[in-house]
């Protein structure tokens, strides 16, 4: 199969209200009562005095807990990811969905599932259990009402999965020459693909038949001109994974300048914005080249230069110094705008001659080579790490001490050496130092827990197999729950790219079973600072990835069961 094109799509996520009768355990009062019962047994007087509750209530509560849970009837607010068949608590919204784009790309029309059977099959009990906290568990007895939650006009009750694309492939000219796949964050999503193929096969075929894909493809003249001679350009399949990878690699290798050209740059997707922002923090000059000076982003928080190119061709071009260039033939699709499926082309080049001709054709000034910038000395890097660690000590319990180790300094030198800053540390250098210091804080906290609990074993620290750019901060074997945890220290606010990288880490570990001790379950755990999460632990749109704070790490790793499980 050959990839012809990829277009953005909108897959709805619905907010609903569920009124249910259930047996519940694991709320704050339940957890406190059960722990006090471990000390005093069935002694309601002592437990009531400690918790400040009435003795008759505590007596009833103990009786209910001994029979499986307290009877509760209440309304729950939930998010339903119908395409993945998952139910998430209301607090897990961040990273799960974003607001729909007005007049945006193709939308899969979908009504919210409002039947008890449909919700039960999606894991209604797990979604309700998450609402009660880490030890929460709910046994649903009766669902009395389900409705779309349309009460809050400031937040639509229909959102969409972020960064989702429909990939269209073409095979042999038989009865079914088309194949469809769905990607998210540039990675193939089997669940979304199966869901789209099962429920929207006819709609997708009609979408292709009404497009220009059925006609033979001839690259437009302006694209052919820019990519001649052909030997200097590598032609890639226009798959989101290839586009993201080439743009990310080009941006990471930039030393002086990044140029982004497209006729309209008013709405740039979050992943490209983040890529450019990371480069700007390294003192890389960012140059935006729209067709009109006013066609620029309005809410970016980093500096960039504008060079309007009124007669530029309808292409997306990214040029890194004079070393890397990427060209995509359909900027509307790259920027998540409403667009029909059309034949797309993706090219990359890494030769001075090809990139020089591209700059000349676009009428962009050649780059004046600057002398190599001096690198930060090991002494400066060590000082930066220690300063950042001091800012993080308050996150640790008083019984845990953390100090920068020689391995941290060497790791920081290798990391910063990839992007050598100017004479003084850049924002990116300080961010990298803060991230490495946060890793040290996490490593010390987990080592402290593992030394006191035999069920936890640290299998690897900063593990990176040969030939792979990813490194896994911590791999922890949990023999009690038969789980292998991948812990990723993130000294940054939540974003979708963190989920994408964690998915890659999980797949990498699955290919190395010698580190999993035969455990079939691998859970990714993104560990944030206290101010970055409202609740901990917090589920994500992926069933095998959680977020938590350092303060909630012990409760999560030492819990008797995984959150939301029976």
Backbone torsions as a table, in degrees:
resi	resn	phi	psi	omega
1	UNK	NA	140.9	-179.2
2	UNK	-113.8	129.3	177.8
3	UNK	-71.7	124.0	177.3
4	UNK	-93.5	-40.4	-177.8
5	UNK	-168.3	168.8	170.6
6	UNK	-139.0	135.3	-179.7
7	UNK	-126.8	148.4	177.7
8	UNK	-68.9	146.5	176.9
9	UNK	-134.1	158.9	177.9
10	UNK	-115.2	117.4	178.7
11	UNK	-109.1	115.8	-171.7
12	UNK	-67.1	148.2	169.2
13	UNK	-127.1	131.3	-171.4
14	UNK	-113.1	141.7	171.4
15	UNK	-96.9	128.3	-177.9
16	UNK	-130.4	163.0	175.0
17	UNK	-115.1	127.6	-179.0
18	UNK	-121.9	122.9	173.2
19	UNK	-102.2	121.3	-173.0
20	UNK	-141.7	148.2	167.6
21	UNK	-95.6	134.2	-176.4
22	UNK	-155.9	163.9	168.6
23	UNK	-97.5	124.0	-172.0
24	UNK	-122.2	137.4	168.9
25	UNK	-135.7	155.7	173.6
26	UNK	105.6	-4.4	172.8
27	UNK	-67.0	169.9	-177.4
28	UNK	-55.3	-43.3	-179.3
29	UNK	-68.8	-40.7	179.4
30	UNK	-61.4	-48.0	-177.8
31	UNK	-61.3	-44.0	179.7
32	UNK	-64.1	-41.2	-179.6
33	UNK	-63.7	-45.6	-179.9
34	UNK	-62.3	-39.3	-179.7
35	UNK	-69.6	-37.8	176.9
36	UNK	-69.1	-32.0	176.6
37	UNK	-64.6	-29.6	177.4
38	UNK	-64.5	-28.6	179.4
39	UNK	-86.7	-48.8	-169.3
40	UNK	-108.5	-2.0	-176.9
41	UNK	69.9	-153.7	-179.0
42	UNK	-82.7	73.8	-179.9
43	UNK	-122.7	85.3	-173.4
44	UNK	-63.3	-27.6	-177.0
45	UNK	-64.9	-49.3	-179.2
46	UNK	-65.3	-42.1	-178.6
47	UNK	-65.0	-41.5	179.6
48	UNK	-63.1	-38.5	-179.5
49	UNK	-66.7	-42.2	-179.1
50	UNK	-66.2	-41.6	-175.5
51	UNK	-87.8	-8.1	-179.4
52	UNK	70.4	33.8	-179.1
53	UNK	-113.7	163.8	177.4
54	UNK	-74.5	143.9	-176.3
55	UNK	-61.5	-43.7	179.2
56	UNK	-59.5	-37.4	179.2
57	UNK	-65.3	-43.3	-179.5
58	UNK	-65.2	-37.1	177.5
59	UNK	-61.4	-45.7	178.7
60	UNK	-64.3	-39.7	-178.0
61	UNK	-64.2	-44.6	178.2
62	UNK	-60.0	-41.3	179.0
63	UNK	-62.6	-43.3	179.6
64	UNK	-64.8	-44.2	-177.8
65	UNK	-64.4	-35.0	178.4
66	UNK	-68.2	-22.9	179.9
67	UNK	-98.0	6.4	173.8
68	UNK	118.4	-9.6	178.0
69	UNK	151.1	161.9	179.2
70	UNK	-83.8	129.4	176.5
71	UNK	-64.0	125.8	-178.0
72	UNK	-133.2	138.5	169.9
73	UNK	-129.4	115.8	-175.8
74	UNK	-157.4	172.8	178.5
75	UNK	-100.1	133.7	177.3
76	UNK	-113.5	144.0	174.0
77	UNK	-108.9	124.1	-172.1
78	UNK	-132.4	158.6	170.9
79	UNK	-108.5	135.0	-178.7
80	UNK	-112.7	112.8	172.6
81	UNK	-92.4	86.7	-172.2
82	UNK	-65.0	-37.3	-177.1
83	UNK	-63.2	-37.1	178.5
84	UNK	-93.5	-4.4	-179.6
85	UNK	66.0	44.9	-177.1
86	UNK	-130.8	149.5	173.6
87	UNK	-117.7	132.3	-178.6
88	UNK	-124.4	149.8	176.8
89	UNK	-69.4	161.3	-176.5
90	UNK	-60.8	-32.0	-177.3
91	UNK	-70.7	-11.5	-176.6
92	UNK	-93.4	19.8	-174.2
93	UNK	-63.2	-43.4	-174.4
94	UNK	-60.4	127.6	-179.7
95	UNK	87.2	-15.8	-179.4
96	UNK	-86.5	-40.7	-174.5
97	UNK	-153.7	160.4	177.2
98	UNK	-133.5	168.3	-178.5
99	UNK	-66.8	144.6	176.9
100	UNK	-62.6	151.8	177.2
101	UNK	-88.7	124.8	177.9
102	UNK	-65.9	130.3	-177.4
103	UNK	59.8	28.6	-173.9
104	UNK	-84.0	-158.9	-172.0
105	UNK	-71.5	-178.5	-177.9
106	UNK	-54.2	132.6	-178.0
107	UNK	-113.1	131.4	171.0
108	UNK	-78.4	110.6	-179.3
109	UNK	-67.9	127.2	-172.9
110	UNK	-153.0	127.4	175.8
111	UNK	-87.8	148.8	179.1
112	UNK	-66.2	139.1	177.5
113	UNK	-73.7	117.8	-174.7
114	UNK	-118.2	14.5	177.9
115	UNK	-101.9	149.3	-179.1
116	UNK	-62.5	-41.0	-177.7
117	UNK	-62.8	-42.6	-179.7
118	UNK	-64.0	-43.3	-179.3
119	UNK	-67.5	-38.8	179.5
120	UNK	-61.7	-41.2	-179.7
121	UNK	-68.1	-21.3	178.9
122	UNK	-89.6	-1.0	179.0
123	UNK	95.1	47.0	-179.8
124	UNK	-58.2	-42.9	-177.7
125	UNK	-63.4	-38.8	178.9
126	UNK	-65.3	-41.5	179.0
127	UNK	-63.0	-41.5	178.3
128	UNK	-69.4	-36.2	179.8
129	UNK	-62.1	-39.4	179.2
130	UNK	-58.1	-31.8	-177.0
131	UNK	-65.6	-20.4	-176.6
132	UNK	-96.3	-0.7	175.9
133	UNK	107.4	-170.2	-171.9
134	UNK	-59.8	-46.4	-178.1
135	UNK	-91.9	11.3	-174.5
136	UNK	-67.7	140.5	173.2
137	UNK	-149.9	133.6	-177.9
138	UNK	-125.8	132.4	170.0
139	UNK	-109.6	110.5	-175.9
140	UNK	-74.5	125.5	177.0
141	UNK	-96.4	-40.1	-177.2
142	UNK	-158.8	134.1	173.4
143	UNK	-102.6	114.9	-174.9
144	UNK	-96.1	-22.3	-177.9
145	UNK	-158.5	137.0	174.1
146	UNK	-136.4	129.4	179.1
147	UNK	-152.2	156.6	174.6
148	UNK	-66.6	136.9	-177.1
149	UNK	-90.2	93.9	-176.4
150	UNK	-109.3	20.4	-174.0
151	UNK	-73.6	-33.0	-172.5
152	UNK	-98.6	103.0	-178.5
153	UNK	-69.4	-17.5	-178.8
154	UNK	-77.6	-16.3	-179.3
155	UNK	-131.0	111.3	-178.2
156	UNK	-57.7	143.4	178.3
157	UNK	-82.3	-6.4	172.9
158	UNK	-117.2	113.5	176.0
159	UNK	-111.7	-161.8	-179.6
160	UNK	-148.4	154.2	173.9
161	UNK	-67.6	137.5	-177.5
162	UNK	-80.1	152.6	167.9
163	UNK	51.8	55.2	-176.1
164	UNK	-117.5	131.6	-176.8
165	UNK	-128.2	147.2	172.9
166	UNK	-99.2	120.5	179.5
167	UNK	-100.3	128.5	-178.5
168	UNK	-112.8	124.7	179.6
169	UNK	-115.2	156.4	178.0
170	UNK	-124.3	136.1	178.2
171	UNK	-116.5	-144.7	179.0
172	UNK	-73.2	158.7	-177.2
173	UNK	-80.8	68.4	176.3
174	UNK	-108.7	-158.8	-175.2
175	UNK	-66.9	-28.5	-178.9
176	UNK	-130.6	79.7	-173.9
177	UNK	-79.9	-6.1	-173.9
178	UNK	-108.6	145.5	175.4
179	UNK	-132.8	140.3	-176.2
180	UNK	-121.4	141.8	174.6
181	UNK	-139.4	155.0	178.5
182	UNK	-119.2	131.5	176.1
183	UNK	-116.9	154.5	171.6
184	UNK	-135.6	133.1	-174.7
185	UNK	56.0	32.4	177.2
186	UNK	80.7	1.0	-175.3
187	UNK	-113.4	138.8	179.6
188	UNK	-62.4	132.1	178.8
189	UNK	-113.0	101.6	-177.2
190	UNK	-59.0	-38.6	-179.5
191	UNK	-63.9	-46.2	-180.0
192	UNK	-66.2	-37.3	179.1
193	UNK	-63.8	-48.3	-179.7
194	UNK	-61.9	-40.2	179.6
195	UNK	-63.5	-45.6	-179.4
196	UNK	-65.6	-42.2	-179.4
197	UNK	-66.3	-35.9	-178.1
198	UNK	-73.4	-40.3	-170.8
199	UNK	-101.5	-18.2	-172.0
200	UNK	-132.5	23.4	-177.4
201	UNK	-57.8	-47.1	-179.1
202	UNK	-64.3	-43.6	179.8
203	UNK	-61.0	-40.0	-178.6
204	UNK	-69.7	-38.8	176.5
205	UNK	-63.5	-41.0	177.1
206	UNK	-63.4	-36.8	178.9
207	UNK	-61.5	-41.1	179.5
208	UNK	-70.5	-44.2	-177.2
209	UNK	-62.6	-30.4	180.0
210	UNK	-85.4	-0.2	-176.5
211	UNK	-102.4	-174.6	178.8
212	UNK	-91.0	4.8	-176.6
213	UNK	-68.0	-24.4	-177.5
214	UNK	-76.9	-10.3	179.2
215	UNK	-90.8	150.9	175.7
216	UNK	-58.8	146.7	-174.5
217	UNK	-100.1	127.0	172.0
218	UNK	-122.5	118.1	-179.1
219	UNK	-56.4	138.2	179.0
220	UNK	-62.3	154.3	-175.3
221	UNK	-59.2	-40.8	-177.7
222	UNK	-65.9	-31.6	178.0
223	UNK	-72.0	-41.6	178.4
224	UNK	-61.3	-40.4	-179.4
225	UNK	-63.3	-42.6	-176.6
226	UNK	-71.5	-25.5	-175.2
227	UNK	-106.4	23.0	173.8
228	UNK	-100.2	145.5	-5.8
229	UNK	-71.6	146.6	-170.9
230	UNK	-63.4	-27.7	-177.3
231	UNK	-63.9	-22.0	-177.5
232	UNK	-89.5	-3.9	-177.9
233	UNK	-120.2	136.1	176.4
234	UNK	-95.0	122.9	179.6
235	UNK	-91.0	127.0	-178.4
236	UNK	-115.2	156.9	171.2
237	UNK	-68.8	136.2	-176.3
238	UNK	-75.2	59.3	179.4
239	UNK	-95.3	140.8	-179.5
240	UNK	-54.6	-34.6	179.9
241	UNK	-61.2	-44.3	-178.7
242	UNK	-67.2	-42.1	179.8
243	UNK	-61.5	-48.5	-178.6
244	UNK	-62.6	-43.3	-176.2
245	UNK	-65.1	-43.9	-178.2
246	UNK	-67.9	-40.8	179.0
247	UNK	-67.2	-41.9	179.5
248	UNK	-64.1	-44.0	-179.6
249	UNK	-64.4	-42.1	179.4
250	UNK	-62.5	-41.8	-179.2
251	UNK	-67.3	-38.8	-179.6
252	UNK	-66.9	-31.3	-178.7
253	UNK	-85.3	-7.0	-177.6
254	UNK	-64.6	139.3	177.2
255	UNK	-113.8	-27.0	-174.4
256	UNK	-132.6	-39.0	-170.9
257	UNK	-151.0	143.4	169.8
258	UNK	-125.5	127.9	179.8
259	UNK	-115.1	125.5	176.1
260	UNK	-116.6	120.7	-177.9
261	UNK	-119.0	133.2	171.6
262	UNK	-167.5	150.9	-178.1
263	UNK	-57.7	-35.2	-176.6
264	UNK	-135.2	118.0	-178.1
265	UNK	-115.5	23.4	-178.3
266	UNK	-70.5	-30.3	-177.7
267	UNK	-129.1	93.8	-179.5
268	UNK	-100.6	132.4	-178.0
269	UNK	-60.4	155.0	-172.6
270	UNK	-59.9	-35.2	-176.0
271	UNK	-70.8	-34.4	175.8
272	UNK	-71.0	-41.7	177.3
273	UNK	-57.4	-44.7	-179.4
274	UNK	-65.5	-37.2	178.1
275	UNK	-62.3	-44.5	179.2
276	UNK	-68.8	-38.0	179.5
277	UNK	-63.7	-41.6	178.0
278	UNK	-60.6	-39.5	178.2
279	UNK	-67.5	-41.5	-179.9
280	UNK	-61.0	-33.8	179.5
281	UNK	-68.9	-16.2	176.1
282	UNK	-95.2	15.6	-178.9
283	UNK	66.9	26.3	173.2
284	UNK	-81.9	132.9	178.2
285	UNK	-73.2	128.2	177.7
286	UNK	-103.7	122.6	-179.6
287	UNK	-117.9	121.9	177.2
288	UNK	-105.7	133.8	-175.7
289	UNK	-126.7	82.7	174.0
290	UNK	-85.9	173.7	176.9
291	UNK	-73.4	-34.0	178.6
292	UNK	-123.7	145.8	-175.5
293	UNK	-61.5	-28.4	-177.4
294	UNK	-84.3	-7.5	-178.8
295	UNK	-87.3	64.0	-175.9
296	UNK	-128.3	156.9	173.9
297	UNK	-64.4	147.5	-176.6
298	UNK	-105.3	-18.3	-169.8
299	UNK	-120.0	24.5	176.3
300	UNK	-79.2	144.7	-175.7
301	UNK	-108.9	27.7	175.0
302	UNK	-138.8	159.1	-174.3
303	UNK	-79.0	144.8	173.5
304	UNK	-150.6	159.9	178.4
305	UNK	-105.1	146.0	-179.1
306	UNK	-113.4	130.7	175.1
307	UNK	-133.0	91.9	-179.2
308	UNK	-63.3	139.3	176.7
309	UNK	-125.6	93.4	-171.0
310	UNK	-63.3	-34.4	-174.5
311	UNK	-106.9	26.1	-179.2
312	UNK	-71.9	150.6	179.6
313	UNK	-71.5	160.0	180.0
314	UNK	-75.8	74.8	-178.8
315	UNK	-137.7	161.9	167.2
316	UNK	-102.9	124.5	178.8
317	UNK	-129.5	133.6	172.6
318	UNK	-126.7	127.6	-175.7
319	UNK	-125.2	122.2	179.9
320	UNK	-103.8	112.0	-173.8
321	UNK	49.2	-129.6	169.4
322	UNK	-126.0	35.6	-175.0
323	UNK	-114.1	-30.0	-177.3
324	UNK	-139.3	145.2	174.2
325	UNK	-146.4	144.0	177.6
326	UNK	-131.8	134.1	178.2
327	UNK	-129.4	130.0	174.8
328	UNK	-123.1	138.0	-171.4
329	UNK	-81.5	-6.7	-173.9
330	UNK	-133.2	81.2	-178.0
331	UNK	-62.9	-31.0	179.7
332	UNK	-60.4	-42.1	178.5
333	UNK	-68.3	-39.0	179.2
334	UNK	-63.9	-32.5	-174.9
335	UNK	-99.4	19.4	173.5
336	UNK	59.6	38.9	175.8
337	UNK	-100.4	165.4	178.3
338	UNK	-63.4	122.6	-178.4
339	UNK	-155.2	146.7	176.7
340	UNK	-85.7	155.0	176.3
341	UNK	-64.7	123.6	174.8
342	UNK	-136.1	158.9	175.9
343	UNK	-58.0	132.5	-179.7
344	UNK	-120.4	154.8	175.8
345	UNK	-130.7	144.7	177.9
346	UNK	-133.6	125.1	-178.5
347	UNK	-127.6	150.9	174.7
348	UNK	-139.5	148.2	179.3
349	UNK	-141.5	151.8	179.9
350	UNK	-141.3	32.9	177.5
351	UNK	-119.5	145.0	-179.3
352	UNK	-59.1	-38.7	-176.1
353	UNK	-65.5	-46.4	-178.4
354	UNK	-65.0	-42.3	-177.3
355	UNK	-72.7	-35.0	176.1
356	UNK	-61.1	-43.9	177.9
357	UNK	-65.9	-36.0	177.6
358	UNK	-63.4	-44.1	178.2
359	UNK	-61.9	-41.0	179.5
360	UNK	-65.6	-42.3	-179.9
361	UNK	-65.9	-33.7	178.1
362	UNK	-85.6	-5.2	-179.2
363	UNK	62.3	45.1	176.7
364	UNK	-109.8	134.3	-175.9
365	UNK	-62.3	141.6	175.1
366	UNK	-64.3	156.5	-177.7
367	UNK	-85.9	130.0	174.5
368	UNK	-83.9	120.1	-176.6
369	UNK	-67.4	129.5	175.8
370	UNK	-100.6	153.4	178.1
371	UNK	-64.6	152.9	-179.0
372	UNK	-56.7	136.8	179.6
373	UNK	-79.1	141.1	178.2
374	UNK	-66.0	143.8	-179.2
375	UNK	-85.9	158.8	175.2
376	UNK	-68.0	141.4	179.5
377	UNK	-77.4	155.9	176.3
378	UNK	-56.0	-33.5	-179.8
379	UNK	-66.3	-41.0	178.2
380	UNK	-65.9	-42.1	-179.5
381	UNK	-63.3	-42.9	178.8
382	UNK	-62.4	-40.2	177.9
383	UNK	-63.8	-40.5	178.4
384	UNK	-62.0	-43.1	-179.4
385	UNK	-62.1	-42.6	-178.0
386	UNK	-68.9	-36.6	176.6
387	UNK	-64.3	-41.9	179.9
388	UNK	-69.4	-36.1	178.8
389	UNK	-63.7	-38.2	179.1
390	UNK	-59.1	-34.9	179.5
391	UNK	-69.4	-18.8	-173.0
392	UNK	-103.9	-6.4	-174.9
393	UNK	-59.8	-31.0	-178.5
394	UNK	-65.4	-17.6	179.2
395	UNK	-75.3	-20.2	-176.0
396	UNK	-91.0	149.4	169.2
397	UNK	-62.1	156.6	-178.1
398	UNK	-64.9	-22.2	-178.5
399	UNK	-80.9	-6.0	-177.1
400	UNK	-113.3	126.7	178.5
401	UNK	-108.3	144.6	178.7
402	UNK	-136.2	134.9	175.8
403	UNK	-138.4	148.2	177.9
404	UNK	-64.2	131.3	-178.3
405	UNK	-103.4	159.5	176.6
406	UNK	-55.7	-33.2	178.3
407	UNK	-64.1	-34.4	177.5
408	UNK	-65.8	-43.0	-179.3
409	UNK	-63.7	-43.2	179.9
410	UNK	-65.9	-40.4	178.5
411	UNK	-63.6	-39.7	178.9
412	UNK	-66.7	-40.2	178.4
413	UNK	-61.3	-43.4	179.6
414	UNK	-66.3	-38.6	-178.5
415	UNK	-68.6	-47.5	-178.0
416	UNK	-72.9	-21.8	179.5
417	UNK	-70.2	-20.7	176.9
418	UNK	-69.0	-31.2	-178.3
419	UNK	-131.1	73.7	-175.0
420	UNK	-60.3	123.5	-179.5
421	UNK	-79.8	-178.7	179.1
422	UNK	-77.1	-159.5	-175.0
423	UNK	-60.6	-29.1	179.5
424	UNK	-117.1	155.0	179.5
425	UNK	-59.2	135.5	176.7
426	UNK	-86.9	176.5	175.8
427	UNK	-59.8	-39.9	179.8
428	UNK	-64.8	-36.9	178.6
429	UNK	-65.1	-43.0	177.5
430	UNK	-66.0	-37.5	178.2
431	UNK	-64.1	-42.4	178.7
432	UNK	-63.9	-41.1	178.7
433	UNK	-63.6	-41.5	178.4
434	UNK	-64.3	-38.6	178.7
435	UNK	-65.4	-40.6	179.7
436	UNK	-68.9	-37.9	176.2
437	UNK	-63.9	-38.9	178.5
438	UNK	-66.9	-36.3	174.8
439	UNK	-60.2	-42.8	179.7
440	UNK	-62.6	-40.2	177.7
441	UNK	-61.5	-45.1	179.6
442	UNK	-64.8	-43.6	-179.9
443	UNK	-58.7	-44.5	-178.7
444	UNK	-66.8	-38.4	179.4
445	UNK	-65.0	-43.1	-179.2
446	UNK	-69.9	-39.2	177.4
447	UNK	-60.9	-39.0	178.3
448	UNK	-62.9	-42.2	179.3
449	UNK	-68.3	-43.3	-177.6
450	UNK	-64.9	-32.3	-180.0
451	UNK	-68.8	-21.0	-176.1
452	UNK	-108.3	-6.8	-178.0
453	UNK	-135.9	115.9	-175.1
454	UNK	-64.8	-22.3	-177.4
455	UNK	-70.1	-19.4	-176.4
456	UNK	-105.1	130.5	177.0
457	UNK	-132.8	126.4	176.0
458	UNK	-80.8	112.9	-176.8
459	UNK	-83.8	-38.2	-177.2
460	UNK	-157.8	148.9	173.3
461	UNK	-119.6	132.9	179.0
462	UNK	46.0	54.0	-177.8
463	UNK	-80.3	129.1	178.7
464	UNK	-141.8	109.5	177.9
465	UNK	-70.0	159.0	-178.5
466	UNK	-60.9	141.3	175.2
467	UNK	75.8	11.7	-178.8
468	UNK	-122.6	135.1	-179.0
469	UNK	-78.0	-23.8	-178.1
470	UNK	-72.7	145.9	167.7
471	UNK	-130.9	137.7	-178.5
472	UNK	-97.8	119.7	-174.2
473	UNK	-58.5	-52.8	-178.9
474	UNK	-143.9	138.3	170.6
475	UNK	-118.4	120.9	-174.4
476	UNK	-123.8	127.9	176.4
477	UNK	-93.0	126.6	179.6
478	UNK	-111.3	96.6	-175.9
479	UNK	-71.5	-24.7	-179.1
480	UNK	-68.2	-44.6	-178.7
481	UNK	-100.4	2.9	-177.9
482	UNK	53.8	53.3	-177.4
483	UNK	-132.1	144.1	168.3
484	UNK	-108.4	123.2	-179.6
485	UNK	-96.9	134.8	166.6
486	UNK	-105.1	113.3	-178.9
487	UNK	-99.8	126.5	-178.5
488	UNK	-121.7	113.5	-179.6
489	UNK	-76.8	123.6	-179.5
490	UNK	-126.7	104.6	175.8
491	UNK	-90.1	52.1	-176.3
492	UNK	-153.9	157.8	178.5
493	UNK	-65.4	161.7	-178.7
494	UNK	-64.2	140.3	171.9
495	UNK	-155.4	163.5	-174.6
496	UNK	-67.0	-30.1	-177.8
497	UNK	-62.8	-30.6	177.4
498	UNK	-62.4	-39.3	178.9
499	UNK	-66.5	-42.2	-180.0
500	UNK	-61.8	-43.3	-179.9
501	UNK	-67.6	-36.0	177.9
502	UNK	-67.4	-37.6	175.3
503	UNK	-58.9	-41.2	178.5
504	UNK	-64.8	-38.1	178.8
505	UNK	-65.4	-40.1	179.2
506	UNK	-64.1	-44.3	179.0
507	UNK	-63.8	-37.3	179.0
508	UNK	-63.5	-43.5	-179.6
509	UNK	-68.9	-34.1	177.1
510	UNK	-61.5	-29.1	178.8
511	UNK	-82.9	-0.6	179.6
512	UNK	-129.3	71.6	-173.5
513	UNK	-64.3	-15.5	179.3
514	UNK	-63.6	-17.6	-179.8
515	UNK	-98.3	-2.3	-175.9
516	UNK	-102.7	-2.3	178.1
517	UNK	55.8	29.8	179.1
518	UNK	77.2	5.1	179.6
519	UNK	-75.5	129.4	-179.8
520	UNK	-77.8	-16.1	-173.6
521	UNK	-106.2	125.1	174.3
522	UNK	-120.1	125.6	-179.7
523	UNK	-118.0	127.1	174.1
524	UNK	-87.4	132.8	-177.9
525	UNK	-127.3	112.0	178.6
526	UNK	-92.7	117.3	-173.2
527	UNK	-101.6	115.6	-178.3
528	UNK	-105.2	170.2	170.8
529	UNK	-76.3	161.5	-172.4
530	UNK	-57.2	-39.7	-174.8
531	UNK	-75.5	-8.3	-173.5
532	UNK	-94.8	-7.6	179.3
533	UNK	-128.9	138.8	176.0
534	UNK	-79.7	-40.4	179.2
535	UNK	-130.8	153.1	179.1
536	UNK	-145.1	134.7	-6.3
537	UNK	-72.3	165.4	-176.6
538	UNK	-132.0	126.5	178.3
539	UNK	-73.3	164.2	175.6
540	UNK	-125.0	-176.1	179.2
541	UNK	-69.4	-11.8	177.6
542	UNK	-104.3	130.7	-174.9
543	UNK	-65.6	-21.4	-176.5
544	UNK	-107.2	21.2	176.3
545	UNK	-133.1	129.1	176.4
546	UNK	-124.0	161.8	170.4
547	UNK	-118.4	147.8	174.4
548	UNK	-157.1	170.3	174.5
549	UNK	-98.3	166.7	177.4
550	UNK	-63.3	-33.9	-179.0
551	UNK	-68.0	-30.4	179.8
552	UNK	-92.9	2.8	-174.2
553	UNK	-66.1	-43.6	-177.4
554	UNK	-61.9	-46.0	-179.8
555	UNK	-60.3	-37.7	-178.1
556	UNK	-72.0	-47.5	-177.2
557	UNK	-70.2	-30.0	-176.2
558	UNK	-98.4	0.7	179.1
559	UNK	-63.5	154.1	-178.4
560	UNK	-70.2	-24.7	-177.8
561	UNK	-147.7	164.5	176.6
562	UNK	-71.9	147.4	-179.2
563	UNK	-55.7	135.1	176.9
564	UNK	81.2	-2.8	-179.8
565	UNK	-93.8	159.2	-178.0
566	UNK	-75.0	NA	NA
